[in-house]
Amino acid sequence: MRYQEVSTDIPPGEGELPRDPPVYEDIEAQCDDGTPSSSQRNSQDSLAREFEIMEMEDPGPAMLSLSQRWRSSFRSKVRAVRTNVLDPLAEGYSHCQRIWEMQLARLGNPLIVKRFVYVIAVAIVVFFVATSGFMPEDNSRQGGSFSDRSLLLDFAKSIVDLGAMEEHLEYLSSLEHISGTAGDLVLAKYIEKYFDQKELVFDGLEEMKTLSVFPESITLKFDQEEWDLTHQFNFLSKDGEVENGIVYMNHGTVSDFAKLDESKVDYQGAICLMKYGRISESEKMLIAENKGCAAVLFTSQSDAFPDSAERRGVGIPQFYPGDPHMEGWYTDETPHADFPDSRIPKIPSAVLTWNQAKKIWDKLSNGVEFDFNSGDKTLRATFKNQIVTKQDHLSWNVNGEIIGKEQKDKVLVIGAARDAPCTGAVNPNTGTVILLELINVLYKLRTKFNWKPLRTIRFISLGGSQTNFDGAVLHSTTSQSMFYLDLSEAIAGDDLEVTSSPLLESTLNLYKDEYNLQFKKWDKYTNALPFIGKGVPSMTVGYKGKKYPQYSCDDTFENFKSLQIDPQFEKHRDLLEFVLKIVLHLVDDPLIPFDMNDYEKELKEALAHLEDYAKKTQPAVNYEFNNMKTAISNLGQIGREMANWERAWKEIVDEDGGLEPSLLTVHRWNWNNKLSGLEKFFIGREGLPSRWWYKNYLFSPQMFNPEDDDLWWTFPSIRDALFFGQDAQLQIETVAQLIMDGVKHFIQR
């Protein structure tokens, strides 16, 4: 049947309704005696047939299939449950609801009263769940908002596994693992598996493609001697062949060369023999190159291990660490550029054992008398260094994290070198052992107490340490790093030495007597260098003082035991406990424990040394340091403001039984945001003059070690200008302005 559209307008002549109703033919056709018409009869017959069908009996059970019988039985049971259980419950619920509504109406507006009752019910449920143990909680809290430090430390001391540390050290020292070799990859995977077992968050091995140098053939010929030095190489040495006389340079310092110059000893184009020590190998190479040596032969500082060849790196981090062609090396501030690789020396080098060097010393005469005669090029020799250079050679970092529960973007980075000059039992394997056991202890704290740090911890097993700190560079440029702790060469003596940013000095002083800490100034290039250069406060720690065959293939587990470096692994245990305490301060103290007053004091001391250095290097020039003094004094403003806030914060939290109000938490987070990037407030975006990779104008190494000043890792741009005889006033004003701007930005942030 079609539906036709009806017009809203009434047609003409159809405005009135009909007076009589319509006539239905079927009704009219009905007989006078009441007999229905034919159409009615047909309709009634159809209806009767329907009733007959409906009244048919259901077929008996025998006529039904198994599925039909099952459905029939299930329906009957459901109907019974609904009739006997659900319907009465529904009626009871409706009755109770009516009574409940009536009672609520007596109390006031039912809608408002319902909401109030709902809030109370939810609070009761939450309280029950929180106190029942159904949900995990931080069991390290003993009242208050923060972990009970003594509880964590007492448990940690009870679970330190000395046997496991010894097993780790023995395995790590069982094979050579030079950076980028098969042995290095085996240990990287071993550590990766351990990270996974301890449930660290990690993405597998971090690959680095860097320039690597491997020896192919190294020989030295003189008189009737011909030595194969192929396994006595320096990392990142340059290839080359030199035929000339040998001159002994003592330690190869600027003052040693000055003595040779005073005695008019000719060393131009010579093969320069020098001992390790006093200054870095990279600086020795720079000085020798600038003075005119054609090649360098290194040897040990003493005859303690006369047949050990020390494979040290000669990469030059003074210009920049890492490989400039490595992905991730450059940032927006340090763009990638194709330029000569300044980290590679321009003259070749190799290593002699003490006994080999002794044979040469015995043949030298005349010249300057150091501990041995320098000679004067009369002993002729041919030195040939053939190397294999591999660009984009793979090496690896292994990274893992414990994510902080409060400010996860504030990251404490803990690193230990993994690659070694050979087997590396003491250096670097003891550091890796401490790293692994620290991870194990923190894992057990997490499982025992469901503890999480307030801030994130990132653990790194570093590759490329012998090749200009490639691995460390990749993590030094991240803005999240708030502090770097280096564990390389952890157990090498009886004296626990600490070199640290002054920001952590107050915290370290808490443990000075307990661990007999020996505080040292920065004077060595380590994996901390890239972090310091980018404005990340850093610290290195380890037991030092014993002689061992360092950097050689005699640095084995067997010699570690025979030399009694740590026979009972007690120093491993003590160092682990000390490091754990420092780590907990950095990631679990409510307020990051940086002390600006110590920072100011260190800079004032450094400035006094700088003034003395200026008078010594350029006595005719009267430099003005008043602006720097004023700028450094302004740091005290931050220190005082910080101390006042921390004191007020402690009073409020103590009054509340250790509970921190939410508004106060927000203020504390803001302070931590500023403290975590504190040294970055004082960096120069353009970098140091001629060494633009380094951004830290306050704490970075001077280009050349002045030898008699232990604060040469401060104010590098000014010191460089003074050393090279340049006008240093511009750099003095630049540093003063950086400090003043940094203080201003810190306060306003």
Secondary structure, 3 states (H helix, E strand, C coil): CCCCCCCCCCCCCCCCCCCCCCCCHHHHCCCCCCCCCHHHHHHHHHHHHHHHHHCCCCCCHHHCCHHHHHHHHHHHHHHHHHHHHHHHHHHHHHHHHHHHHHHHHHHCCHHHHHHHHHHHHHHHHHHHHHHHCCCCCCCCCCCCCCCCHHHHHHHHHHHCCHHHHHHHHHHHCCCCCCCCCHHHHHHHHHHHHHHHHCCCECCCEEEEEEEEEEEEEEEEEECCEEEECCCCCCECCCCEEEEEEEEECCCCCHHHHHHHHHCCCCCCCCEEEEECCCCCHHHHHHHHHHHCCCEEEEECCCCCCCCCCCCCECCCCCCCCCCCCCCCCCCCCCCCCCCCCCCCCCCCEEECCHHHHHHHHCCCCCCCECCCECCCCCCEEEEEEEEEEEEEEEEEEEEEEECCCCEEEEEEEEEEECCCCCCCHHHHHHHHHHHHHHHHHHHHHHHHHCCCCCEEEEEEEECCCCCCCHHHHHHHCCCCEEEEEECCCCECEEEEEEEECHHHHHHHHCCHHHHCCEECCCCCCCCCHHHHHCCCCEEEEEEEECCCCCCCCCCCHHHHHHCCCCCCCHHHHHHHHHHHHHHHHHHHCCCCCCCHHHHHHHHHHHHHHHHHHHHHHCCCCCCCCHHHHHHHHHHHHHHHHHHHHHHHHHHHHHHCCCCCCHHHHHHHHHHHHHHHCHHHHHECCCCECCECCCCECCCCCCCCCCCCCCCCCCCHHHHHHHHCCCCCHHHHHHHHHHHHHHHHHHHHC
